[in-house]
């Protein structure tokens, strides 16, 4: 059996919904360029979901699991595009697929790494705040591991207090979190009211490498520790483009599924939001549309803020 080495963080099945045949237009923030390319070469990284064990052996089972999920969701997306009724099984399959669109991308991985880095730095700065404490920690580590550390407590104290270091989670940890959170998010999404919003004939939805968006309620204000808008924030709308013609809106808890026609002006507003949250790639079947959205969203300008912040 062929090993899936080239692994798409946006499935080819999904990208076809925004492509003409097997070609799609991409705006690349890193290179500041528009280009047409094959979907086989879009949103793909080598061994992105591959898990490596202690011996260095590679396990690519996650990619095969994702391919199975994508196959089940494809029919649900096709039916949604045709304004057809979904069975409970198809709705569940689509919920899993959409949940994965939130957590399977490089943007999510980087957000997780940023948050973990900030949190650990704060913990180390608060707890390793004297040479005595660091000396005791080093001694405990040496007793447990049976080997000496050539690190001076004074140097470590300066390092921990300055925060001039970077903590990088192992990729295995990110993949494990992806699997865990996708299951939780899918269960939540399946228990929400859904609206399939359809673009008019003269309009199209676009997508990006951050396809899952959350629109905060109008009266929302950020307050306190980790108080961002999440899937369970009351009144928050989860907006995910499924194809160039259909956008999924997941609302608060409920069991209603309905269809709605979206005016062209509102489609444009959603497209601006999708463009604005792009990590690197914004994608559409229409180059001219991207050329209008990118400068309007300001993503052609260098410099972005942190994805997540620990207060």
C-alpha positions as CSV (number, residue, x, y, z in Angstrom):
1,X,0.0,0.0,0.0
2,X,1.3,3.4,-1.0
3,X,2.2,5.6,2.0
4,X,0.5,9.1,1.9
5,X,3.6,11.3,2.2
6,X,2.1,14.4,0.6
7,X,-0.6,15.4,3.1
8,X,-3.2,18.1,2.4
9,X,-4.3,20.2,5.4
10,X,-7.2,21.4,3.1
11,X,-8.5,18.3,1.3
12,X,-8.5,18.2,-2.5
13,X,-12.1,17.2,-2.3
14,X,-12.8,20.5,-0.4
15,X,-10.6,22.7,-2.7
16,X,-12.5,21.4,-5.8
17,X,-15.5,23.4,-4.5
18,X,-13.6,26.6,-5.1
19,X,-11.7,25.6,-8.3
20,X,-12.3,25.3,-12.0
21,X,-11.6,21.7,-12.7
22,X,-8.3,21.0,-10.9
23,X,-7.0,24.5,-11.0
24,X,-7.5,27.2,-8.3
25,X,-6.3,30.8,-8.0
26,X,-4.2,31.5,-4.9
27,X,-3.0,34.7,-3.2
28,X,0.2,33.9,-1.4
29,X,0.9,36.3,1.5
30,X,4.4,35.2,1.9
31,X,5.4,35.9,-1.7
32,X,2.8,38.7,-2.2
33,X,1.7,37.1,-5.5
34,X,-1.4,35.8,-7.3
35,X,-1.0,32.5,-9.2
36,X,-3.1,29.8,-10.7
37,X,-2.0,26.3,-9.6
38,X,-3.3,22.7,-9.4
39,X,-5.2,21.7,-6.3
40,X,-2.9,18.7,-5.9
41,X,-0.1,21.3,-5.1
42,X,-2.2,23.5,-2.9
43,X,-2.4,23.4,1.0
44,X,-0.1,20.4,1.1
45,X,2.9,19.6,3.3
46,X,5.1,16.5,3.5
47,X,4.2,14.2,6.4
48,X,2.1,16.9,8.0
49,X,0.0,14.5,10.1
50,X,2.7,11.8,10.4
51,X,3.4,10.7,13.9
52,X,7.0,9.7,14.8
53,X,7.6,7.2,17.6
54,X,10.6,7.0,19.9
55,X,12.6,4.9,17.5
56,X,12.0,7.3,14.6
57,X,9.5,5.2,12.8
58,X,6.8,7.1,11.0
59,X,3.1,6.2,11.4
60,X,0.8,7.7,8.7
61,X,-2.4,6.3,9.9
62,X,-3.9,9.7,10.8
63,X,-3.8,10.7,7.1
64,X,-5.7,7.6,6.1
65,X,-8.3,8.3,8.9
66,X,-8.7,11.9,7.5
67,X,-9.2,10.5,4.0
68,X,-12.0,8.3,5.2
69,X,-13.7,11.2,7.0
70,X,-13.4,13.4,3.8
71,X,-15.0,10.6,1.8
72,X,-18.1,10.5,4.0
73,X,-18.4,14.3,4.2
74,X,-18.2,14.7,0.4
75,X,-21.8,13.5,-0.2
76,X,-23.1,15.8,2.6
77,X,-21.4,18.8,1.0
78,X,-22.8,17.8,-2.5
79,X,-26.3,17.6,-1.0
80,X,-25.9,20.9,0.8
81,X,-24.9,22.6,-2.4
82,X,-28.0,21.3,-4.1
83,X,-30.2,22.4,-1.1
84,X,-31.2,18.8,-0.4
85,X,-32.0,17.3,3.0
86,X,-29.2,15.7,5.0
87,X,-29.7,12.5,7.0
88,X,-28.6,12.4,10.6
89,X,-25.6,10.4,9.5
90,X,-24.7,12.9,6.8
91,X,-25.0,15.7,9.2
92,X,-22.7,14.0,11.7
93,X,-20.2,13.3,9.0
94,X,-20.2,17.0,7.9
95,X,-19.9,18.1,11.6
96,X,-16.7,16.0,11.9
97,X,-15.3,17.4,8.7
98,X,-16.0,21.0,9.6
99,X,-14.5,20.5,13.1
100,X,-11.4,19.3,11.5
101,X,-11.2,22.3,9.2
102,X,-10.8,24.3,12.4
103,X,-8.0,22.2,13.9
104,X,-6.0,20.6,11.1
105,X,-4.4,23.7,9.6
106,X,-0.9,25.2,10.1
107,X,-2.7,28.3,11.6
108,X,-4.1,26.2,14.4
109,X,-0.8,24.5,15.0
110,X,1.0,27.9,15.3
111,X,-1.8,29.3,17.5
112,X,-1.4,26.3,19.8
113,X,2.4,26.7,19.8
114,X,2.1,30.5,20.5
115,X,-0.2,29.9,23.4
116,X,1.9,27.1,24.9
117,X,5.0,29.2,24.6
118,X,3.4,32.2,26.3
119,X,1.9,30.1,29.1
120,X,5.1,28.2,29.9
121,X,7.2,31.4,29.9
122,X,4.8,32.9,32.4
123,X,4.8,29.8,34.6
124,X,8.7,29.6,34.5
125,X,9.0,33.3,35.3
126,X,6.7,33.0,38.3
127,X,8.0,29.8,39.7
128,X,11.7,29.8,38.8
129,X,12.3,33.2,40.3
130,X,15.4,32.6,42.4
131,X,18.7,30.8,42.2
132,X,17.7,28.7,45.2
133,X,14.6,27.3,43.5
134,X,16.4,26.6,40.2
135,X,19.3,24.9,42.1
136,X,16.7,22.6,43.8
137,X,15.0,21.9,40.5
138,X,18.3,21.0,38.8
139,X,19.2,18.7,41.7
140,X,15.8,16.9,41.5
141,X,16.2,16.5,37.7
142,X,19.7,15.0,38.1
143,X,18.5,12.6,40.7
144,X,15.7,11.4,38.5
145,X,17.6,11.2,35.3
146,X,20.9,10.1,36.7
147,X,22.9,12.6,34.7
148,X,24.5,16.0,35.4
149,X,23.3,19.3,33.8
150,X,26.0,21.8,32.8
151,X,23.7,24.7,33.5
152,X,24.4,27.5,36.0
153,X,21.4,28.5,38.1
154,X,22.3,32.2,37.7
155,X,22.2,31.9,33.9
156,X,18.9,30.0,34.0
157,X,17.4,32.6,36.3
158,X,18.3,35.4,33.8
159,X,16.9,33.3,30.9
160,X,13.6,32.5,32.6
161,X,13.1,36.1,33.7
162,X,13.9,37.6,30.3
163,X,11.8,35.2,28.3
164,X,14.4,35.2,25.6
165,X,13.7,31.6,24.5
166,X,11.2,29.7,22.6
167,X,9.2,26.6,23.6
168,X,8.2,24.4,20.6
169,X,5.7,21.6,21.1
170,X,6.5,18.3,19.4
171,X,4.4,17.8,16.3
172,X,3.0,14.5,17.8
173,X,1.5,16.7,20.5
174,X,-0.2,19.0,18.0
175,X,-1.6,16.0,16.1
176,X,-2.9,14.4,19.3
177,X,-4.6,17.7,20.2
178,X,-6.1,18.0,16.8
179,X,-7.7,14.6,17.1
180,X,-9.0,15.3,20.6
181,X,-10.4,18.7,19.9
182,X,-12.0,17.7,16.6
183,X,-14.1,15.0,18.3
184,X,-15.2,17.5,21.0
185,X,-16.0,20.3,18.4
186,X,-17.8,17.9,16.1
187,X,-20.2,16.8,18.9
188,X,-20.9,20.5,19.7
189,X,-21.5,21.5,16.1
190,X,-23.8,18.6,15.5
191,X,-26.1,19.9,18.3
192,X,-26.4,23.4,16.9
193,X,-28.9,25.0,14.5
194,X,-27.5,25.1,11.0
195,X,-28.2,27.5,8.1
196,X,-26.8,26.6,4.7
197,X,-26.4,30.1,3.1
198,X,-26.3,30.1,-0.7
199,X,-24.6,32.7,-2.9
200,X,-26.6,34.2,-5.8
201,X,-25.7,33.4,-9.4
202,X,-23.4,36.4,-9.8
203,X,-21.4,35.8,-6.6
204,X,-19.1,33.2,-5.1
205,X,-17.7,32.4,-1.7
206,X,-13.9,32.1,-1.4
207,X,-11.9,30.1,1.2
208,X,-8.5,30.3,2.8
209,X,-6.1,28.3,4.9
210,X,-8.1,29.3,7.9
211,X,-11.6,28.3,6.6
212,X,-13.3,28.1,10.0
213,X,-14.4,31.5,11.3
214,X,-16.3,32.6,14.4
215,X,-18.3,35.8,14.3
216,X,-18.7,37.3,17.8
217,X,-22.0,38.5,19.1
218,X,-22.6,42.2,18.7
219,X,-22.3,43.0,22.4
220,X,-19.2,40.9,23.0
221,X,-16.3,42.3,24.9
222,X,-13.0,40.6,25.7
223,X,-12.6,40.3,29.5
224,X,-10.3,38.3,31.7
225,X,-8.1,35.3,31.2
226,X,-8.5,33.3,27.9
227,X,-11.8,35.0,27.3
228,X,-11.8,34.9,23.5
229,X,-14.8,34.1,21.4
230,X,-15.3,30.3,21.1
231,X,-17.6,27.7,19.6
232,X,-19.8,27.9,22.7
233,X,-19.9,31.7,23.1
234,X,-23.7,32.5,23.2
235,X,-24.7,34.3,20.1
236,X,-21.4,33.6,18.2
237,X,-21.9,32.4,14.6
238,X,-19.6,29.8,13.2
239,X,-19.1,30.5,9.5
240,X,-17.4,28.0,7.2
241,X,-17.4,28.2,3.4
242,X,-18.2,24.7,2.1
243,X,-18.0,25.5,-1.7
244,X,-18.1,28.5,-3.9
245,X,-21.8,28.5,-3.6
246,X,-22.6,27.4,-0.1
247,X,-21.6,28.7,3.4
248,X,-22.4,26.8,6.6
249,X,-23.5,29.0,9.5
250,X,-23.7,27.1,12.8
251,X,-25.6,29.0,15.5
252,X,-26.5,28.3,19.1
253,X,-27.7,24.9,20.4
254,X,-30.6,23.5,18.5
255,X,-31.7,20.9,15.9
256,X,-32.9,23.1,13.0
257,X,-31.4,22.9,9.5
258,X,-32.6,25.4,7.0
259,X,-31.6,26.9,3.7
260,X,-31.2,30.7,3.0
261,X,-30.3,32.9,0.1
262,X,-27.5,35.3,0.8
263,X,-27.4,38.7,-1.0
264,X,-24.4,39.5,-3.0
265,X,-23.3,42.3,-0.7
266,X,-23.4,40.0,2.3
267,X,-21.4,37.3,0.4
268,X,-18.8,40.0,-0.1
269,X,-18.7,40.8,3.6
270,X,-18.1,37.1,4.4
271,X,-15.4,36.9,1.8
272,X,-13.7,39.9,3.3
273,X,-13.7,38.2,6.7
274,X,-12.3,35.0,5.2
275,X,-9.6,36.9,3.5
276,X,-8.7,38.9,6.6
277,X,-8.0,35.8,8.7
278,X,-5.8,34.2,6.0
279,X,-2.6,32.7,7.4
280,X,-0.8,32.4,4.0
281,X,-3.2,31.4,1.2
282,X,-6.5,32.9,0.1
283,X,-8.1,30.8,-2.6
284,X,-10.8,31.2,-5.2
285,X,-11.8,30.2,-8.8
286,X,-11.7,33.9,-9.7
287,X,-8.4,35.9,-9.8
288,X,-10.2,39.2,-10.1
289,X,-12.2,38.5,-6.9
290,X,-9.0,37.9,-5.0
291,X,-7.4,41.0,-6.4
292,X,-10.3,43.0,-5.0
293,X,-10.5,41.3,-1.6
294,X,-6.8,41.1,-0.7
295,X,-6.1,44.9,-0.5
296,X,-9.5,45.6,1.0
297,X,-8.7,43.2,3.8
298,X,-5.2,44.6,4.2
299,X,-3.4,41.2,4.1
300,X,-1.0,42.4,1.4
301,X,0.6,44.6,4.0
302,X,3.5,43.1,6.1
303,X,3.2,42.5,9.8
304,X,0.6,40.6,11.8
305,X,-0.2,40.4,15.5
306,X,-0.1,37.2,17.7
307,X,-2.8,34.7,17.0
308,X,-3.4,34.0,20.7
309,X,-2.4,35.9,23.8
310,X,-2.0,34.8,27.5
311,X,-2.8,37.7,29.8
